[in-house]
Amino acid sequence: MTLARSASNFADPSSRREQLDKLLQSGRLMPVITIERAEDAVPLARALVAGGLRLLEITLRTPAAPEAAARIIAEVSEAVVGIGTVLTPDDLLRAEEIGAQYALSPGTTPDLLDAAAAGRLPFIPGIATASELIQAITRGFDTVKFFPAVPAGGIPALKALAGPFP
């Protein structure tokens, strides 16, 4: 399902932005976690939280990921759990249903950005180009994931993007 792109169809981004800012202040580092076995999730999350890493990205790269994330959310209250590798609007809906506090994608599509803009879940879209960044910004997303960073130009690319996108 594609949402129309009129501004009236998008949720107020200021609430998502404020939520995301609060979440990102809870940690300077965000481990990207791929879990093969759901039973490993809670002990791993507890160890990471004990080590000072509260902001966790659980990737949707394995069949165990949704259950693993749900277990962490239910059992490790100190963890701030996000769902990563969100590729489709359905993945975004699944992240909300799991109870994630935010979601991330490695890239963008108009359908995914529109679904995220219409939703309430704080979302960090992945971008690699100025065009993708413009698509994200025009939908109210001003925090993005530069991915894949090194192949996309690394620090020189970020410096080049900083000119037109301060």
Summary of the structure (lengths in Angstrom):
residues: 166
radius of gyration: 15.8
end to end distance: 33.2
largest distance: 46.1
contacts: 510
relative contact order: 0.15
helix: 46%
strand: 13%
